Amino acid sequence: MVEPIGMFTLLLGFYCLTRGYPVTVPFFIVLTLLGSAAALSFGGSSVPPAHLFLLFLTLAVLRTRELPAVAVKTLRFGRPAFWFACLVVYGAISAYFLPRLFAGMSYIIPLGASEYPSTGGTVPLGPVSSNLTQTIYLAADLLCFMTITAVCSTHSGFRATLDGLIAYAAVNVMFAALDLATSATGTEWLLQFVRNAQYTFHDSDTVNGMKRIVGSWPEASAFAGMTLGAFGFTGSLWICGRRTGWSGPLALCSFALILLSTSSTGLIAAPLCLLLLYLTAVLRCGVEPLGQRSTAVVLLAPPIMLALFLLVLIQDGLFRALYDYVDLLVLSKSTSSSAVERGSWNAAALQNFIDTIGLGVGLGTARTSSFPLAVLSNVGVPGAVLFMLFAITALRPRLSSRTFESDVRLAGLNGCLALLIGSLVAGPTVDLGLLFFVLAGLCASRPLAKTSEVPLLPLRGAPFKEVANARLSTDQ
């Protein structure tokens, strides 16, 4: 069944096909925000708008002359897409065979529907419905990474991806504001068109009278986790002095929303992301114009943080309010029912890894609350090794050059690391989301080799020596 937002996605996709990939890419990136929407519904399963629109992005790339070959070359041995493709293949094999091979030998927290009644606790290991859906999502992640890597090899595609990521951060802030506004005015129904997926929504939850910010996501934890990526990307752009008119305000708003979202994931991960940005400033600081902003951050951030800390200590009321907030979301979280439940998921996942002698219970079989445990319990040691090879080859920092492109790729790297930090705290599946692979594709991309036509014979009036030098420089 095609949902209304699915019709909008299809119409937008056909329109973008007439405009080419530079227009298609930004719309695709923004659509990855709609984490609680369903473009297509099939019984209890649904297809998010971004995954449907990924088909149009792929068609836009295939219609070009040079990009299909670039996308295929990303699968060469040793390149990031090769290792991730191996992970997808192993994940698909494990999703079918391992739940049957180890059936009944362990107990799982099922990610999807199993043959046993759903009780919210463990059930004997066996195939579940999410074995198929998670395999499809992981294959979509590979397709996304390949197409974005190919697109970013061109100047127009690189700029379009940058524009799309900035638009993502801006629209994410807009959805957060709409979430708060509709909750305050009792008009939550205005956002139902992006909350039609087959998920359990927590869009009306409160913590001590504070609205839990969910934006366009099903729950506050998912909102905070994905906003970390926007914060890491825009914060790095601002430190590098790129697109400061947009990146600075968006980074500030994203950071504030993470802290105010009442999500333990955001509150724990935000200081680590600040440390990541500070280390980035340390590595980029210098006296040249492009390093002055980083130098200012390195010199001014510690005294500013110290002054804020002393201000909080002096103001007893402010200190008590902040302490109660942190205590509620972090310090006392371990005793809450949700923390106990998530802890039991992780304990079961670790036991699954042990019971299957390190092979895993199959992609999409078990639910966890931490990305490393999701990888180990579902795809085991082979899957963990393949993902690490992908991450090492795709997310390599290159700080020697301070060009516009290298700074944007550095921002993409920090965006990926920020998402990984959030997934360490609350990562239920092996799928990290399309945004992660957009940022990874941006980080791993390299410009196409440029060639210029040089006449075989000297032009009339042009010295032969100059033409020979031009040929030599072109060959180099």
C-alpha positions in Angstrom: 0.0 0.0 0.0 1.3 3.4 -1.0 1.0 5.9 1.8 0.4 9.7 1.2 4.1 10.4 2.0 5.0 7.6 -0.4 3.1 9.4 -3.2 5.0 12.6 -2.4 8.3 10.6 -2.4 7.5 9.1 -5.8 6.5 12.5 -7.3 9.7 14.1 -5.9 11.8 11.2 -7.3 10.5 11.6 -10.8 11.0 15.3 -10.6 14.6 14.9 -9.5 15.3 12.5 -12.3 14.6 15.3 -14.7 17.1 17.5 -12.9 20.1 15.1 -12.4 22.0 13.9 -9.4 23.1 17.3 -8.1 19.4 18.0 -7.3 18.6 14.4 -6.3 21.4 14.1 -3.6 20.2 16.9 -1.3 16.6 15.6 -1.3 17.8 12.1 -0.5 19.9 13.2 2.4 17.0 15.2 3.9 14.6 12.3 3.5 16.8 10.2 5.7 15.4 12.3 8.5 12.0 10.7 8.3 12.8 7.8 10.6 9.2 7.4 11.7 7.6 7.5 8.3 6.5 4.7 6.0 6.3 5.4 2.2 5.1 1.8 1.5 3.3 -0.6 3.9 3.2 -4.4 3.6 1.3 -5.8 6.5 3.6 -5.4 9.5 6.5 -4.2 7.4 7.1 -0.8 5.9 9.6 1.0 3.5 10.9 4.4 4.7 10.8 7.3 2.3 14.7 7.5 2.1 15.0 3.8 1.1 12.4 4.3 -1.6 14.1 7.5 -2.9 17.4 5.6 -2.9 16.2 3.9 -6.1 15.8 7.3 -7.8 19.3 8.4 -6.6 20.7 5.2 -8.1 18.9 5.8 -11.4 20.2 9.4 -11.5 23.7 8.1 -11.1 23.3 5.4 -13.7 22.1 8.0 -16.2 25.5 9.7 -16.2 28.4 8.7 -18.4 31.2 8.3 -15.9 29.7 7.7 -12.4 28.5 4.0 -12.9 32.1 3.0 -13.6 33.2 4.9 -10.5 30.6 3.2 -8.4 31.7 -0.3 -9.6 35.3 0.5 -8.9 34.5 1.1 -5.3 34.1 -2.7 -5.0 37.7 -3.4 -5.9 39.6 -5.6 -3.4 40.8 -3.7 -0.4 38.5 -0.7 -0.9 35.8 0.2 1.7 32.9 -1.0 -0.4 34.5 -4.3 -0.9 34.7 -5.1 2.8 31.2 -3.8 3.4 29.9 -5.9 0.5 31.6 -9.0 2.1 29.7 -8.0 5.4 26.4 -7.8 3.5 27.0 -11.3 1.9 28.0 -12.8 5.1 25.1 -11.2 6.9 22.6 -12.5 4.3 24.1 -16.0 4.6 24.0 -15.9 8.4 20.5 -14.5 8.4 19.2 -17.6 6.7 21.4 -20.4 8.0 22.6 -19.5 11.5 19.1 -19.2 13.2 18.4 -22.7 11.8 21.8 -24.2 12.5 21.8 -23.1 16.2 18.0 -23.4 16.7 17.2 -23.8 20.3 20.8 -23.7 21.4 20.5 -20.2 22.9 17.8 -17.7 24.0 17.4 -14.4 22.2 15.6 -11.1 22.6 13.9 -11.3 19.1 14.3 -8.2 16.9 11.3 -9.2 14.8 8.4 -11.6 15.1 9.3 -15.2 15.9 7.4 -18.5 15.9 7.0 -18.1 19.7 4.4 -15.7 21.4 5.8 -12.3 22.1 6.3 -11.8 25.9 8.9 -9.0 25.9 11.5 -11.5 27.2 13.8 -14.2 25.7 12.6 -16.9 23.4 14.5 -19.9 22.0 16.8 -19.1 19.1 15.2 -19.5 15.7 14.3 -17.5 12.5 12.6 -14.2 12.9 10.9 -11.8 10.4 13.7 -9.2 10.8 16.2 -11.6 9.3 15.0 -10.5 5.9 14.3 -6.8 6.6 17.7 -6.2 8.2 19.4 -7.9 5.2 17.6 -5.5 2.9 18.5 -2.5 5.1 22.2 -3.5 5.1 22.2 -4.0 1.3 20.6 -0.5 1.0 23.4 0.9 3.2 26.0 -0.6 0.7 24.1 0.9 -2.3 24.0 4.3 -0.5 27.7 4.2 0.3 28.6 3.3 -3.3 26.4 5.9 -4.9 27.5 8.7 -2.6 31.2 7.8 -3.0 30.7 8.0 -6.8 28.7 11.2 -6.6 31.2 13.0 -4.4 34.0 12.2 -6.9 32.6 15.1 -9.0 32.7 18.8 -8.0 28.9 19.3 -8.4 28.1 16.1 -6.5 30.5 17.0 -3.7 28.8 20.4 -3.3 25.4 18.8 -3.5 26.2 16.4 -0.7 27.6 19.2 1.5 24.4 21.2 0.8 22.3 18.2 1.6 24.0 17.5 5.0 23.6 21.2 6.0 19.9 21.0 5.0 19.6 17.8 7.0 20.8 19.6 10.2 18.5 22.6 9.5 15.4 20.5 8.8 16.2 18.3 11.9 16.1 21.5 14.1 12.9 22.5 12.3 11.2 19.2 13.1 12.3 19.5 16.8 10.7 22.9 17.0 7.5 21.6 15.4 7.5 18.7 17.8 7.7 21.1 20.8 5.2 23.5 19.3 2.5 20.9 18.4 2.9 19.3 21.8 2.4 22.6 23.6 -0.7 23.5 21.5 -2.3 20.1 21.4 -1.9 19.8 17.6 0.2 16.7 17.4 -2.0 15.4 14.6 -0.2 17.8 12.2 2.9 15.6 12.3 1.0 12.3 11.9 1.9 12.2 8.2 5.5 11.5 9.2 4.6 9.2 12.0 2.8 6.4 10.1 5.3 3.6 10.3 4.7 0.3 12.2 6.7 1.4 15.2 6.0 2.0 18.9 6.0 5.8 19.2 7.0 7.7 22.3 6.2 11.2 20.9 4.0 12.2 23.9 6.4 11.1 26.8 7.5 13.5 29.4 10.3 13.5 32.1 9.5 15.5 35.2 7.1 17.7 33.1 9.6 18.2 30.3 8.6 17.1 26.8 10.9 14.4 25.4 12.0 15.8 22.0 11.6 13.2 19.2 11.4 15.4 16.1 10.8 13.2 13.1 11.9 10.0 15.0 9.9 7.5 17.0 11.6 8.2 20.3 14.0 10.7 22.0 16.9 8.3 22.0 16.8 7.9 18.2 16.4 11.7 17.8 19.4 12.4 20.0 21.5 9.7 18.3 20.9 11.0 14.8 21.3 14.7 15.9 24.8 13.7 17.2 25.8 13.2 13.5 24.5 16.6 12.5 26.3 18.2 15.5 29.6 16.5 14.7 29.5 17.5 11.0 28.4 21.1 11.4 30.6 21.7 14.4 33.7 20.5 12.4 32.7 22.7 9.5 32.6 25.7 11.8 36.0 24.9 13.4 37.5 24.6 9.9 36.0 27.9 8.9 33.7 26.5 6.2 30.1 27.7 5.7 30.3 29.4 9.1 27.0 31.3 8.6 25.1 28.0 8.6 27.4 25.6 10.4 27.9 27.6 13.6 24.2 28.3 14.4 23.2 24.7 13.4 25.9 23.2 15.5 24.8 25.3 18.5 21.2 24.4 18.0 21.9 20.7 17.5 24.0 20.6 20.7 21.3 22.3 22.7 18.6 20.0 21.4 20.7 17.0 22.3 21.0 18.2 25.9 17.3 19.1 26.1 16.0 16.0 24.5 15.9 14.2 27.9 17.8 11.3 26.3 20.4 9.4 28.3 22.1 8.6 25.0 22.5 12.2 24.1 23.6 13.3 27.5 26.3 10.7 27.7 27.5 11.1 24.2 27.5 14.9 23.9 30.6 15.5 26.1 32.5 12.9 24.1 31.5 14.6 20.9 32.7 17.9 22.3 36.0 16.3 23.1 36.2 15.0 19.5 35.7 18.5 18.2 38.3 19.9 20.6 40.9 17.3 19.4 40.0 18.3 15.8 40.8 22.0 16.7 44.1 20.9 18.3 45.1 19.1 15.1 44.2 22.0 12.9 45.4 25.0 14.9 48.0 27.3 13.5 48.9 30.9 12.7 47.7 30.8 9.0 44.2 32.2 8.3 42.6 28.7 8.0 44.0 27.7 11.4 43.1 30.9 13.4 39.6 29.7 14.3 40.9 26.4 15.5 43.6 28.1 17.5 40.9 30.3 19.1 38.9 27.2 20.1 42.0 25.5 21.6 42.9 28.6 23.6 39.5 29.8 24.7 37.5 26.6 25.2 39.2 25.5 28.5 38.8 28.9 30.3 35.2 29.2 29.1 34.4 25.7 30.3 36.1 26.5 33.6 34.2 29.7 34.0 30.9 28.0 33.3 31.8 25.2 35.8 32.5 27.8 38.5 29.4 29.7 37.7 27.3 26.5 38.2 29.0 25.8 41.5 28.4 29.3 42.8 24.8 29.4 41.9 23.3 26.8 44.2 19.9 26.7 42.5 21.4 26.3 39.1 23.7 23.5 40.4 20.9 21.7 42.0 18.7 21.9 38.9 21.5 20.6 36.6 22.5 17.9 39.1 18.9 16.6 39.4 18.6 16.6 35.6 21.8 14.6 35.1 21.0 12.3 38.0 17.6 11.6 36.6 18.9 10.8 33.1 22.3 9.3 33.8 23.3 8.7 37.4 20.1 7.0 38.5 19.3 5.6 35.1 20.8 2.2 36.0 18.0 1.5 38.4 15.2 2.4 36.0 13.0 -0.2 34.4 14.2 0.7 30.9 17.9 0.5 31.9 17.3 -2.9 33.5 15.5 -4.1 30.3 18.3 -2.8 28.0 20.8 -4.4 30.3 19.1 -7.7 30.0 19.2 -7.3 26.2 22.9 -6.9 26.3 23.4 -9.8 28.6 21.4 -12.0 26.3 23.4 -10.8 23.3 26.7 -11.6 25.0 25.4 -15.1 25.8 24.3 -15.5 22.2 27.8 -14.7 21.1 29.2 -17.4 23.5 26.6 -20.0 22.7 27.3 -19.8 18.9 31.1 -20.0 19.3 31.6 -16.5 18.0 29.6 -16.9 14.7 26.5 -15.0 15.8 22.8 -15.9 15.7 22.3 -14.4 12.3 21.8 -10.9 11.0 18.6 -9.3 12.3 17.9 -12.1 14.8 18.7 -10.5 18.2 18.0 -7.1 19.7 20.6 -5.3 21.8 21.2 -1.9 23.3 24.8 -1.4 22.1 26.2 -1.5 18.5 29.3 -3.6 19.3 27.1 -6.2 21.0 24.7 -6.1 18.1 27.5 -6.9 15.7 29.0 -9.7 17.9 25.7 -11.3 18.7 24.2 -11.2 15.2 27.2 -11.6 12.8 29.9 -12.7 15.2 33.6 -12.4 14.8 33.6 -12.6 11.0 31.1 -9.7 10.8 33.0 -7.6 13.3 36.3 -8.1 11.4 34.7 -7.1 8.1 33.1 -4.0 9.6 36.4 -2.9 11.2 38.1 -3.3 7.8 35.4 -1.2 6.3 35.7 1.5 9.0 39.5 1.6 8.8 39.6 2.0 5.1 36.7 4.4 4.8 37.2 6.6 7.8 40.9 7.5 7.5 41.6 11.1 8.6 43.8 13.1 6.2 44.9 16.2 8.0 48.0 17.1 5.9 45.9 19.1 3.4 43.7 22.1 4.4 41.7 22.5 1.2 38.0 23.0 1.2 37.4 19.4 0.1 39.7 17.9 2.8 38.0 20.0 5.5 34.5 18.8 4.4 35.7 15.2 4.4 37.1 15.7 7.9 33.7 17.0 8.9 32.2 13.8 7.4 34.6 11.7 9.4 33.6 13.5 12.7 30.0 13.1 11.8 30.5 9.3 11.5 32.4 9.1 14.7 29.7 11.1 16.5 27.1 8.6 15.3 29.3 5.7 16.4 29.6 7.2 19.8 25.8 7.4 20.1 25.5 3.8 18.9 27.9 2.6 21.6 25.3 3.8 24.1 22.1 2.7 22.3 22.6 0.8 19.1 19.9 -1.9 18.7 21.0 -3.3 15.3 23.9 -3.8 12.9 22.3 -1.2 10.6 23.7 2.3 11.5 21.3 4.1 9.2 21.6 5.8 5.8 23.0 9.0 7.3 26.1 7.2 8.5 26.9 5.8 5.1 26.3 9.2 3.4 28.9 10.7 5.7 31.2 7.7 5.2 30.8 7.9 1.4 31.7 11.6 1.6 34.7 10.9 3.7 35.9 8.0 1.5 35.4 9.8 -1.9 38.2 11.0 -4.1 38.0 13.4 -7.0 38.0 12.0 -10.5 41.3 12.3 -12.4 41.1 15.4 -14.5 42.4 15.4 -18.1 42.9 18.3 -20.4 43.2 18.1 -24.1 46.6 19.2 -25.4 47.3 19.6 -29.1 49.5 16.9 -30.7 51.3 19.6 -32.7 52.3 23.1 -31.7 49.6 25.7 -32.4 50.4 28.5 -34.7 52.2 31.2 -32.8 52.8 28.9 -29.8 56.4 27.9 -29.0 57.0 24.1 -29.2 58.7 24.2 -25.7 55.5 25.6 -24.1 53.4 22.9 -25.6 55.8 20.2 -24.5 55.8 21.5 -20.9 51.9 21.5 -21.0 51.9 17.9 -22.1 54.4 17.0 -19.3 52.3 18.7 -16.6 49.1 17.0 -17.9 50.7 13.6 -17.7 51.9 14.3 -14.2 
